[in-house]
C-alpha cells in the first residue's frame, strides 16, 4: 500500500487561524504609535473572512483569539501599570470579540446572506463595540476600527461608531458575506472612506482668534505652574493647567485664588482653567476642572468618567458649557474625552470651545500617551470644536475642528504650548443626531442576537433525534 500523499493545501481551520492573527496584527499597526491609520480599512477583513462559514463554536474561539491578540498587542503598556493582572483585562475585552464571533457563526448558519447579512454583521460589531465602550461596567472605548482610522470628512456626520459600522460593512462585502455579490462594492466603499481621510484638510485659521496657553507639567508645586504660565508669550486670552494641578478647590484656598487673579491681571488672560479636587460635605470628593475669571469661579466640571481601578473621585453626572469672557467653554477632564457622549453633551449644551485638563503619567509609556492623545482628535472632529489639552506629561496639544493637531508638546517634560483657536457655535450633524448610530446599533445587536439564538436552538432541535450524533462543526 502506498503511503498517503501529504496535504497540498492549508486546512480551512488553519487558514482561519492565520487570517485571524493577521487581522489582529494589522489592527495593532493601524493604531498609535505606528499611526498607519489606513490599515484600519483592511485590518478587519481577514477576521470577517475567517468567520464566514465556521459556525458558532469556532467563531467564538476565533473571536476570542483575535481579541486577545489585538488588545494584548495594542495595550501592552497596561502590563506596566497592572502587571500580570492586565491579562485579565485583555480576556474581559476579548470576550466581546468572542461574542461577535459566536453571533457571526450563527448568522452564517441561520441568518440572511447577501447585502442584508453584511448589514446585520456590521450592526452586531458596532452594537457590541458601543456597549463595551460606553455602557459596560468596565467601559473602554479604545482600540476600535473607527478610532484606528484618522478623523476625516465623514467624522462630523457619523462619528467614530458610524465609521466602525462603515468599515465592518465594507469589509464584510470584501470578505464574501455578500454571497453572490461582487466584493467590488465593499472595496469601493472602503476606498471612499480612505479618500475622506486623505483629502480632509485642516480647518482654516481662526478669523477671530483667541490665544490660549496650555501648561504641561506632572504634579508640580503651585509656584512652578505659576512660573511656567508667566513664561507664555502674551498677550493671552486663557491659561489651562493640567488635571490635578491644584491640590484643593481654590474656593477653599483664598491665598491661591488671589494669586490666580493676580496671574490673570499680569498676563491679560480673561480665563483660567485648572484641574482640582473638590471635597464634599458627605466625605466624598470629585475630580474637578475649575473655570475662573476676574469675578471668581465661573463654572466647575466634575469628571464624568473616573479612571478604572484608580482613586479618581466620584463620577459627575453633567457635562455643561459655562459662560466666560471668551465664549461658552466646557472643560471635560482627561478620560471624559475618551468617551464620545461626554464632550458631545457639553457641545450640545452650547460649548463653543473645549479647554481640557488632562493627566498621562510619564510612567505609562509613550505608546499609551500616543493612543490617548489620538482620541481627542476624534472628539474635536465629531463636534466641530477647537480643543486645547494641557496634559501632565504630554501629549499637550491644540486640535482644530477638523481633528488635525496643529501644535503639540511631545517630549514629556514641563513646558508651555501657546496657540490660537476660535469659539464656534454651529453644531455638526453628529452632535445633533449622528451620535445615535452607536446606541441604535446596540439595540439592534440585542435583537439580532436574540433572533439568531432562537433560530440556532430551533435548528438544533429539528436536526437532533434521540439517538442522533451531534452535527459536525463546519470548517
Phi, psi and omega in degrees: 000132179285138176296150181296139179290142178296150179299144182257358180219158180289131178302151183304318183292326177294320177298322180294321179293317179297316180297320179296316179295320178298317179300314180296319180297317177295324178297319178297318181292332180290337184268160173301150014268358180287329175060033175272065193302323184293342175298338178300334181290333183244350188298328184268353181297313179302321178296314180297324175296316181297329184272358192299318186223029187268344185086168189290322185293310178290329176299318178299315182293319178295319178297320178297315179298318179299315181296318179297318180290317183292307183290319179296323180285316183286324188250032181301336179298339178297335180292336179279346178263314187251355181066215181300336180297341177300331178300323178295323178295320178298320180295316180300314180291325180292336179298332178290321175292325176298318177299318177299317180299318178298313182291326176296321176297319176294321179297318179296329182272319192237349184266178177290152176248187182079203184300319181295320178299318178295322178295318178296322178297316179296321178295322178298310181299312184295319180295317178295320179297316180295319178297314179300318187278328191239340189240330182297153181302321177258049185308134183207100188270012178283162172061072176225159176303319183291327178272341175289326176282138180293155177303143181218192185293338179274343185303316179288359177257314188238354177066183184291327179287327173294322177294320175303313180302313182295319180296315181290321178297311178298318179296323178296320178295316178297323183282358175099008179289347179287345175046097178089349177258144180294141174290358181302321180299317178295320179296320179294321178298313181294321177296322178296320176298319178298322180295324180294338177273311184295326183264006183275104185275161175299158178291153177298154177301151180301137176273336177231073193290147171244132184263117187243138175248123175257125183260127180250130177178137186266106175050059178271160171298153180308318182295327180290320175298321177298314181298317178298321180296323180288341178281346182293126179294129182268182358284157182241152172255332180205154177234134181237126175256160185288175173299138180062019176296327177258132181280347180210157176298124185297343177292344177253003181231082186303323182296316180290324176299318178296324178294321177295318177297322177295324177296319178299316179297319184292320184265348184080002180292147181256353182213138177235128179235133181208147173287139187212186177227127180247118177270137182255160184297334183275008178093351177273173179213163181232142169282117195234143167255121179262134174250118189236133174240190182298333182266005179116203183286124180264341180182160178217121177257125176266128185307122181283330186236080175301150182288134180302142172069008177241152174282091190236021176086170176283141182292136172285166184240359182229147172233097190249160170258139182242139178288126180225170179296345179252011180120185179277120188239140170240151181228065172299137190265126165040254186301337175307325186276355172288337185255129183299322187293331188290303178296330178296318179297321179294318179291321177297334177279357175116006181296128179258351184201141178247116176248114197243115166283135184219161179224127170223104182299141182298334180286352182275006173077154180296327178300314179297316180302316182293319180293318180293318182300328183295328184294329178297327178297319180293320180295322178296314183289323179300317188257358178063044183232145166293139179231129175243123182245123172254106185255156181296308182233021180099155005267113168285138189202158173239125187237134181276171184293352174266001180087012178269133177279115184263342178199150182199155168251119187239006184267002174062023177246160176304140181188181183230130176242123181237135178201171181256134180228185182211142173283133181231140185252335185294142179263138177283161173302326178298312181299325181284308186213342182297335179297343182289345183303315181299302181296325178296318179295326177295316177297317178296319180299320178297317179292317179297316180299316179299314180298318180293321178295319178297314179298320179296317179295316179297318180296320179295320180291324184284336183259343183261114173270179182297330181244011184280136175290159179296146180293138180293147177287134177293145179288000000 
